[in-house]
Amino acid sequence: MENIVLNVKGMSCNHCVKAVQDSVGALNGVNAVKVDLEAGTVAVEFDGNAVNVGQIKETIEDQGYDVE
Amino acid sequence: MENIVLNVKGMSCNHCVKAVQDSVGALNGVNAVKVDLEAGTVAVEFDGNAVNVGQIKETIEDQGYDVE
């Protein structure tokens, strides 16, 4: 398992938290997702053999947020 | 039909708009709901014989927002 913490802009409420958690959590190979709304971060635990960071970023961006 | 414009605090993004529109729109007697995110307002067209303003406010508050 690998871990990454992404800085994500535009998450403003608990609906946003849920949108990010559900979409990233649905990716094959993602084991855990934790969004910190106040800090603007998304921590992801994932299997690097099944999914890569680019796919995770793209999934967050598809929900309408900017990944730095 | 009657019309009211409520000032609502805490709506921060399009998820919030949808949550308010869907919940208020589902009330029996509500004909139309329009949320202005920037202005922080919710305009509702409703049949005063079927639903009252108190029920509309309560529905919005149940979604986690403050009606002034």
N, CA and C atoms of all chains as a GROMACS GRO file, in nm:
protein
  408
    1MET      N    1   0.084  -0.120   0.000
    1MET     CA    2   0.000   0.000   0.000
    1MET      C    3   0.088   0.126   0.000
    2GLU      N    4   0.042   0.224  -0.072
    2GLU     CA    5   0.110   0.354  -0.075
    2GLU      C    6   0.015   0.459  -0.020
    3ASN      N    7   0.074   0.569   0.024
    3ASN     CA    8  -0.007   0.679   0.077
    3ASN      C    9   0.031   0.809   0.009
    4ILE      N   10  -0.069   0.893  -0.017
    4ILE     CA   11  -0.040   1.025  -0.070
    4ILE      C   12  -0.138   1.123  -0.007
    5VAL      N   13  -0.092   1.246   0.010
    5VAL     CA   14  -0.181   1.353   0.055
    5VAL      C   15  -0.181   1.461  -0.053
    6LEU      N   16  -0.298   1.485  -0.110
    6LEU     CA   17  -0.311   1.584  -0.217
    6LEU      C   18  -0.373   1.713  -0.162
    7ASN      N   19  -0.326   1.826  -0.211
    7ASN     CA   20  -0.390   1.954  -0.180
    7ASN      C   21  -0.495   1.980  -0.286
    8VAL      N   22  -0.618   1.998  -0.241
    8VAL     CA   23  -0.730   2.012  -0.333
    8VAL      C   24  -0.805   2.142  -0.305
    9LYS      N   25  -0.824   2.220  -0.411
    9LYS     CA   26  -0.895   2.348  -0.397
    9LYS      C   27  -1.041   2.336  -0.439
   10GLY      N   28  -1.127   2.407  -0.366
   10GLY     CA   29  -1.267   2.417  -0.409
   10GLY      C   30  -1.364   2.335  -0.328
   11MET      N   31  -1.313   2.252  -0.237
   11MET     CA   32  -1.406   2.175  -0.153
   11MET      C   33  -1.459   2.268  -0.044
   12SER      N   34  -1.591   2.286  -0.040
   12SER     CA   35  -1.646   2.389   0.048
   12SER      C   36  -1.742   2.337   0.155
   13CYS      N   37  -1.788   2.215   0.140
   13CYS     CA   38  -1.889   2.168   0.237
   13CYS      C   39  -1.887   2.016   0.242
   14ASN      N   40  -1.972   1.962   0.328
   14ASN     CA   41  -1.973   1.817   0.345
   14ASN      C   42  -2.021   1.741   0.223
   15HIS      N   43  -2.099   1.809   0.137
   15HIS     CA   44  -2.136   1.744   0.011
   15HIS      C   45  -2.010   1.722  -0.073
   16CYS      N   46  -1.920   1.820  -0.070
   16CYS     CA   47  -1.795   1.807  -0.146
   16CYS      C   48  -1.710   1.694  -0.091
   17VAL      N   49  -1.704   1.686   0.041
   17VAL     CA   50  -1.629   1.578   0.105
   17VAL      C   51  -1.682   1.444   0.056
   18LYS      N   52  -1.813   1.430   0.056
   18LYS     CA   53  -1.874   1.303   0.016
   18LYS      C   54  -1.848   1.274  -0.132
   19ALA      N   55  -1.857   1.376  -0.216
   19ALA     CA   56  -1.835   1.357  -0.359
   19ALA      C   57  -1.694   1.306  -0.386
   20VAL      N   58  -1.596   1.363  -0.316
   20VAL     CA   59  -1.457   1.321  -0.335
   20VAL      C   60  -1.435   1.183  -0.275
   21GLN      N   61  -1.484   1.163  -0.154
   21GLN     CA   62  -1.462   1.033  -0.090
   21GLN      C   63  -1.526   0.920  -0.170
   22ASP      N   64  -1.648   0.942  -0.216
   22ASP     CA   65  -1.718   0.836  -0.289
   22ASP      C   66  -1.653   0.806  -0.423
   23SER      N   67  -1.614   0.911  -0.496
   23SER     CA   68  -1.558   0.889  -0.630
   23SER      C   69  -1.419   0.826  -0.622
   24VAL      N   70  -1.335   0.879  -0.534
   24VAL     CA   71  -1.200   0.821  -0.522
   24VAL      C   72  -1.208   0.683  -0.459
   25GLY      N   73  -1.296   0.669  -0.361
   25GLY     CA   74  -1.310   0.540  -0.294
   25GLY      C   75  -1.360   0.430  -0.387
   26ALA      N   76  -1.429   0.470  -0.495
   26ALA     CA   77  -1.481   0.371  -0.589
   26ALA      C   78  -1.375   0.320  -0.687
   27LEU      N   79  -1.259   0.386  -0.688
   27LEU     CA   80  -1.153   0.342  -0.780
   27LEU      C   81  -1.098   0.206  -0.735
   28ASN      N   82  -1.080   0.120  -0.831
   28ASN     CA   83  -1.018  -0.009  -0.804
   28ASN      C   84  -0.874   0.014  -0.755
   29GLY      N   85  -0.839  -0.043  -0.641
   29GLY     CA   86  -0.704  -0.027  -0.588
   29GLY      C   87  -0.695   0.076  -0.477
   30VAL      N   88  -0.801   0.153  -0.458
   30VAL     CA   89  -0.800   0.250  -0.348
   30VAL      C   90  -0.855   0.183  -0.223
   31ASN      N   91  -0.777   0.192  -0.116
   31ASN     CA   92  -0.814   0.125   0.008
   31ASN      C   93  -0.882   0.217   0.107
   32ALA      N   94  -0.840   0.345   0.109
   32ALA     CA   95  -0.898   0.440   0.205
   32ALA      C   96  -0.882   0.582   0.152
   33VAL      N   97  -0.982   0.664   0.184
   33VAL     CA   98  -0.979   0.805   0.145
   33VAL      C   99  -1.020   0.886   0.267
   34LYS      N  100  -0.944   0.991   0.297
   34LYS     CA  101  -0.983   1.078   0.408
   34LYS      C  102  -0.969   1.223   0.362
   35VAL      N  103  -1.081   1.294   0.364
   35VAL     CA  104  -1.081   1.434   0.324
   35VAL      C  105  -1.080   1.522   0.448
   36ASP      N  106  -0.989   1.619   0.450
   36ASP     CA  107  -0.987   1.720   0.555
   36ASP      C  108  -1.035   1.850   0.491
   37LEU      N  109  -1.159   1.885   0.522
   37LEU     CA  110  -1.222   2.000   0.456
   37LEU      C  111  -1.150   2.131   0.492
   38GLU      N  112  -1.120   2.149   0.619
   38GLU     CA  113  -1.057   2.274   0.662
   38GLU      C  114  -0.917   2.290   0.605
   39ALA      N  115  -0.843   2.180   0.601
   39ALA     CA  116  -0.706   2.185   0.550
   39ALA      C  117  -0.703   2.182   0.397
   40GLY      N  118  -0.813   2.138   0.336
   40GLY     CA  119  -0.815   2.126   0.191
   40GLY      C  120  -0.725   2.014   0.140
   41THR      N  121  -0.728   1.903   0.211
   41THR     CA  122  -0.644   1.790   0.172
   41THR      C  123  -0.725   1.662   0.154
   42VAL      N  124  -0.672   1.577   0.068
   42VAL     CA  125  -0.731   1.444   0.046
   42VAL      C  126  -0.621   1.342   0.063
   43ALA      N  127  -0.631   1.260   0.165
   43ALA     CA  128  -0.532   1.156   0.190
   43ALA      C  129  -0.585   1.024   0.134
   44VAL      N  130  -0.501   0.957   0.056
   44VAL     CA  131  -0.545   0.834  -0.008
   44VAL      C  132  -0.444   0.722   0.018
   45GLU      N  133  -0.496   0.608   0.057
   45GLU     CA  134  -0.414   0.487   0.069
   45GLU      C  135  -0.450   0.398  -0.048
   46PHE      N  136  -0.352   0.358  -0.126
   46PHE     CA  137  -0.384   0.285  -0.248
   46PHE      C  138  -0.278   0.182  -0.283
   47ASP      N  139  -0.317   0.089  -0.368
   47ASP     CA  140  -0.226  -0.012  -0.420
   47ASP      C  141  -0.171   0.039  -0.553
   48GLY      N  142  -0.044   0.073  -0.551
   48GLY     CA  143   0.021   0.133  -0.668
   48GLY      C  144   0.025   0.040  -0.790
   49ASN      N  145  -0.002  -0.087  -0.768
   49ASN     CA  146  -0.008  -0.179  -0.882
   49ASN      C  147  -0.144  -0.176  -0.952
   50ALA      N  148  -0.244  -0.123  -0.882
   50ALA     CA  149  -0.380  -0.124  -0.938
   50ALA      C  150  -0.425   0.013  -0.986
   51VAL      N  151  -0.371   0.118  -0.926
   51VAL     CA  152  -0.415   0.253  -0.960
   51VAL      C  153  -0.295   0.346  -0.939
   52ASN      N  154  -0.289   0.453  -1.018
   52ASN     CA  155  -0.178   0.546  -0.999
   52ASN      C  156  -0.227   0.685  -0.959
   53VAL      N  157  -0.133   0.768  -0.919
   53VAL     CA  158  -0.169   0.901  -0.866
   53VAL      C  159  -0.240   0.985  -0.972
   54GLY      N  160  -0.202   0.969  -1.097
   54GLY     CA  161  -0.267   1.044  -1.204
   54GLY      C  162  -0.415   1.014  -1.213
   55GLN      N  163  -0.448   0.887  -1.197
   55GLN     CA  164  -0.590   0.848  -1.202
   55GLN      C  165  -0.668   0.904  -1.082
   56ILE      N  166  -0.602   0.908  -0.969
   56ILE     CA  167  -0.668   0.963  -0.849
   56ILE      C  168  -0.692   1.112  -0.868
   57LYS      N  169  -0.590   1.182  -0.917
   57LYS     CA  170  -0.605   1.327  -0.941
   57LYS      C  171  -0.717   1.354  -1.041
   58GLU      N  172  -0.717   1.276  -1.148
   58GLU     CA  173  -0.818   1.296  -1.253
   58GLU      C  174  -0.960   1.275  -1.198
   59THR      N  175  -0.974   1.178  -1.111
   59THR     CA  176  -1.106   1.150  -1.052
   59THR      C  177  -1.153   1.268  -0.968
   60ILE      N  178  -1.062   1.327  -0.893
   60ILE     CA  179  -1.098   1.445  -0.810
   60ILE      C  180  -1.133   1.563  -0.901
   61GLU      N  181  -1.053   1.581  -1.005
   61GLU     CA  182  -1.079   1.693  -1.098
   61GLU      C  183  -1.212   1.674  -1.171
   62ASP      N  184  -1.245   1.550  -1.200
   62ASP     CA  185  -1.375   1.522  -1.266
   62ASP      C  186  -1.493   1.563  -1.178
   63GLN      N  187  -1.470   1.569  -1.049
   63GLN     CA  188  -1.576   1.612  -0.957
   63GLN      C  189  -1.584   1.765  -0.949
   64GLY      N  190  -1.491   1.833  -1.015
   64GLY     CA  191  -1.498   1.978  -1.022
   64GLY      C  192  -1.399   2.052  -0.932
   65TYR      N  193  -1.298   1.982  -0.882
   65TYR     CA  194  -1.201   2.044  -0.791
   65TYR      C  195  -1.063   2.050  -0.855
   66ASP      N  196  -0.982   2.142  -0.807
   66ASP     CA  197  -0.846   2.155  -0.859
   66ASP      C  198  -0.748   2.087  -0.766
   67VAL      N  199  -0.666   2.000  -0.824
   67VAL     CA  200  -0.560   1.935  -0.747
   67VAL      C  201  -0.431   2.009  -0.776
   68GLU      N  202  -0.363   2.051  -0.671
   68GLU     CA  203  -0.239   2.130  -0.689
   68GLU      C  204  -0.119   2.040  -0.715
   69MET      N  205  -5.124   3.066  -0.643
   69MET     CA  206  -4.982   3.047  -0.610
   69MET      C  207  -4.926   3.167  -0.534
   70GLU      N  208  -4.841   3.139  -0.440
   70GLU     CA  209  -4.774   3.245  -0.364
   70GLU      C  210  -4.625   3.237  -0.389
   71ASN      N  211  -4.557   3.347  -0.365
   71ASN     CA  212  -4.412   3.350  -0.385
   71ASN      C  213  -4.344   3.404  -0.262
   72ILE      N  214  -4.228   3.345  -0.228
   72ILE     CA  215  -4.149   3.398  -0.118
   72ILE      C  216  -4.002   3.386  -0.155
   73VAL      N  217  -3.923   3.481  -0.105
   73VAL     CA  218  -3.779   3.473  -0.121
   73VAL      C  219  -3.718   3.468   0.018
   74LEU      N  220  -3.649   3.359   0.048
   74LEU     CA  221  -3.588   3.340   0.179
   74LEU      C  222  -3.438   3.366   0.172
   75ASN      N  223  -3.384   3.429   0.276
   75ASN     CA  224  -3.239   3.443   0.287
   75ASN      C  225  -3.186   3.322   0.362
   76VAL      N  226  -3.093   3.252   0.300
   76VAL     CA  227  -3.044   3.126   0.356
   76VAL      C  228  -2.892   3.132   0.368
   77LYS      N  229  -2.845   3.100   0.487
   77LYS     CA  230  -2.700   3.102   0.513
   77LYS      C  231  -2.640   2.962   0.505
   78GLY      N  232  -2.522   2.953   0.451
   78GLY     CA  233  -2.448   2.828   0.456
   78GLY      C  234  -2.443   2.751   0.326
   79MET      N  235  -2.514   2.800   0.224
   79MET     CA  236  -2.506   2.732   0.094
   79MET      C  237  -2.376   2.776   0.026
   80SER      N  238  -2.290   2.678  -0.002
   80SER     CA  239  -2.156   2.715  -0.048
   80SER      C  240  -2.121   2.666  -0.188
   81CYS      N  241  -2.196   2.573  -0.241
   81CYS     CA  242  -2.156   2.517  -0.370
   81CYS      C  243  -2.278   2.459  -0.441
   82ASN      N  244  -2.257   2.407  -0.559
   82ASN     CA  245  -2.369   2.354  -0.637
   82ASN      C  246  -2.432   2.229  -0.575
   83HIS      N  247  -2.355   2.158  -0.492
   83HIS     CA  248  -2.417   2.047  -0.420
   83HIS      C  249  -2.525   2.100  -0.326
   84CYS      N  250  -2.494   2.214  -0.263
   84CYS     CA  251  -2.590   2.275  -0.170
   84CYS      C  252  -2.714   2.321  -0.246
   85VAL      N  253  -2.693   2.380  -0.361
   85VAL     CA  254  -2.804   2.425  -0.444
   85VAL      C  255  -2.896   2.307  -0.474
   86LYS      N  256  -2.836   2.198  -0.514
   86LYS     CA  257  -2.915   2.080  -0.550
   86LYS      C  258  -2.988   2.023  -0.427
   87ALA      N  259  -2.921   2.019  -0.314
   87ALA     CA  260  -2.983   1.965  -0.192
   87ALA      C  261  -3.107   2.046  -0.155
   88VAL      N  262  -3.096   2.178  -0.165
   88VAL     CA  263  -3.210   2.264  -0.130
   88VAL      C  264  -3.320   2.252  -0.235
   89GLN      N  265  -3.281   2.260  -0.360
   89GLN     CA  266  -3.381   2.252  -0.467
   89GLN      C  267  -3.457   2.121  -0.463
   90ASP      N  268  -3.384   2.011  -0.447
   90ASP     CA  269  -3.450   1.880  -0.448
   90ASP      C  270  -3.541   1.861  -0.328
   91SER      N  271  -3.495   1.903  -0.210
   91SER     CA  272  -3.575   1.878  -0.089
   91SER      C  273  -3.699   1.968  -0.086
   92VAL      N  274  -3.682   2.096  -0.118
   92VAL     CA  275  -3.798   2.187  -0.118
   92VAL      C  276  -3.890   2.151  -0.234
   93GLY      N  277  -3.830   2.119  -0.348
   93GLY     CA  278  -3.909   2.084  -0.465
   93GLY      C  279  -3.993   1.960  -0.446
   94ALA      N  280  -3.952   1.874  -0.353
   94ALA     CA  281  -4.026   1.750  -0.327
   94ALA      C  282  -4.147   1.772  -0.238
   95LEU      N  283  -4.158   1.890  -0.178
   95LEU     CA  284  -4.273   1.917  -0.091
   95LEU      C  285  -4.401   1.926  -0.173
   96ASN      N  286  -4.504   1.864  -0.123
   96ASN     CA  287  -4.634   1.874  -0.186
   96ASN      C  288  -4.681   2.020  -0.181
   97GLY      N  289  -4.720   2.075  -0.294
   97GLY     CA  290  -4.766   2.213  -0.298
   97GLY      C  291  -4.661   2.311  -0.348
   98VAL      N  292  -4.535   2.266  -0.359
   98VAL     CA  293  -4.431   2.354  -0.412
   98VAL      C  294  -4.424   2.339  -0.563
   99ASN      N  295  -4.436   2.450  -0.630
   99ASN     CA  296  -4.440   2.450  -0.776
   99ASN      C  297  -4.304   2.476  -0.839
  100ALA      N  298  -4.224   2.562  -0.776
  100ALA     CA  299  -4.093   2.596  -0.832
  100ALA      C  300  -4.000   2.644  -0.722
  101VAL      N  301  -3.870   2.611  -0.738
  101VAL     CA  302  -3.768   2.653  -0.644
  101VAL      C  303  -3.650   2.706  -0.724
  102LYS      N  304  -3.602   2.823  -0.686
  102LYS     CA  305  -3.483   2.876  -0.753
  102LYS      C  306  -3.384   2.925  -0.648
  103VAL      N  307  -3.265   2.866  -0.649
  103VAL     CA  308  -3.162   2.904  -0.553
  103VAL      C  309  -3.061   2.996  -0.622
  104ASP      N  310  -3.034   3.109  -0.557
  104ASP     CA  311  -2.926   3.197  -0.605
  104ASP      C  312  -2.811   3.183  -0.505
  105LEU      N  313  -2.709   3.112  -0.548
  105LEU     CA  314  -2.598   3.078  -0.459
  105LEU      C  315  -2.523   3.203  -0.415
  106GLU      N  316  -2.494   3.292  -0.508
  106GLU     CA  317  -2.417   3.413  -0.474
  106GLU      C  318  -2.494   3.506  -0.382
  107ALA      N  319  -2.623   3.518  -0.408
  107ALA     CA  320  -2.705   3.607  -0.326
  107ALA      C  321  -2.746   3.541  -0.194
  108GLY      N  322  -2.738   3.408  -0.189
  108GLY     CA  323  -2.782   3.337  -0.070
  108GLY      C  324  -2.932   3.341  -0.051
  109THR      N  325  -3.003   3.326  -0.161
  109THR     CA  326  -3.149   3.330  -0.153
  109THR      C  327  -3.213   3.205  -0.214
  110VAL      N  328  -3.330   3.173  -0.164
  110VAL     CA  329  -3.410   3.063  -0.218
  110VAL      C  330  -3.549   3.119  -0.247
  111ALA      N  331  -3.584   3.123  -0.374
  111ALA     CA  332  -3.716   3.171  -0.415
  111ALA      C  333  -3.806   3.050  -0.437
  112VAL      N  334  -3.926   3.056  -0.378
  112VAL     CA  335  -4.017   2.943  -0.386
  112VAL      C  336  -4.155   2.991  -0.430
  113GLU      N  337  -4.210   2.921  -0.527
  113GLU     CA  338  -4.348   2.943  -0.568
  113GLU      C  339  -4.428   2.826  -0.515
  114PHE      N  340  -4.533   2.854  -0.440
  114PHE     CA  341  -4.605   2.744  -0.375
  114PHE      C  342  -4.753   2.774  -0.361
  115ASP      N  343  -4.826   2.668  -0.336
  115ASP     CA  344  -4.970   2.676  -0.312
  115ASP      C  345  -4.992   2.684  -0.161
  116GLY      N  346  -5.032   2.800  -0.114
  116GLY     CA  347  -5.048   2.822   0.030
  116GLY      C  348  -5.153   2.735   0.094
  117ASN      N  349  -5.236   2.672   0.016
  117ASN     CA  350  -5.335   2.580   0.072
  117ASN      C  351  -5.277   2.442   0.099
  118ALA      N  352  -5.161   2.414   0.035
  118ALA     CA  353  -5.103   2.280   0.046
  118ALA      C  354  -4.979   2.277   0.134
  119VAL      N  355  -4.909   2.390   0.144
  119VAL     CA  356  -4.784   2.394   0.220
  119VAL      C  357  -4.767   2.536   0.272
  120ASN      N  358  -4.704   2.550   0.389
  120ASN     CA  359  -4.685   2.684   0.442
  120ASN      C  360  -4.536   2.718   0.453
  121VAL      N  361  -4.511   2.845   0.480
  121VAL     CA  362  -4.372   2.892   0.483
  121VAL      C  363  -4.290   2.822   0.591
  122GLY      N  364  -4.356   2.793   0.702
  122GLY     CA  365  -4.285   2.723   0.810
  122GLY      C  366  -4.232   2.587   0.766
  123GLN      N  367  -4.311   2.516   0.688
  123GLN     CA  368  -4.268   2.384   0.639
  123GLN      C  369  -4.152   2.398   0.540
  124ILE      N  370  -4.158   2.502   0.461
  124ILE     CA  371  -4.049   2.525   0.364
  124ILE      C  372  -3.919   2.558   0.438
  125LYS      N  373  -3.929   2.646   0.537
  125LYS     CA  374  -3.810   2.681   0.616
  125LYS      C  375  -3.753   2.558   0.686
  126GLU      N  376  -3.841   2.478   0.744
  126GLU     CA  377  -3.797   2.359   0.817
  126GLU      C  378  -3.723   2.262   0.724
  127THR      N  379  -3.773   2.250   0.603
  127THR     CA  380  -3.710   2.160   0.506
  127THR      C  381  -3.568   2.206   0.472
  128ILE      N  382  -3.553   2.336   0.458
  128ILE     CA  383  -3.420   2.391   0.427
  128ILE      C  384  -3.327   2.372   0.547
  129GLU      N  385  -3.380   2.396   0.667
  129GLU     CA  386  -3.299   2.380   0.786
  129GLU      C  387  -3.259   2.233   0.807
  130ASP      N  388  -3.348   2.144   0.772
  130ASP     CA  389  -3.317   2.001   0.782
  130ASP      C  390  -3.199   1.962   0.693
  131GLN      N  391  -3.175   2.039   0.589
  131GLN     CA  392  -3.061   2.013   0.501
  131GLN      C  393  -2.932   2.072   0.557
  132GLY      N  394  -2.943   2.143   0.669
  132GLY     CA  395  -2.823   2.194   0.736
  132GLY      C  396  -2.795   2.342   0.715
  133TYR      N  397  -2.894   2.416   0.669
  133TYR     CA  398  -2.874   2.559   0.643
  133TYR      C  399  -2.959   2.643   0.737
  134ASP      N  400  -2.917   2.768   0.756
  134ASP     CA  401  -2.992   2.859   0.841
  134ASP      C  402  -3.079   2.951   0.758
  135VAL      N  403  -3.207   2.955   0.791
  135VAL     CA  404  -3.299   3.047   0.723
  135VAL      C  405  -3.316   3.169   0.814
  136GLU      N  406  -3.292   3.286   0.760
  136GLU     CA  407  -3.301   3.408   0.842
  136GLU      C  408  -3.445   3.456   0.856
   0.00000   0.00000   0.00000
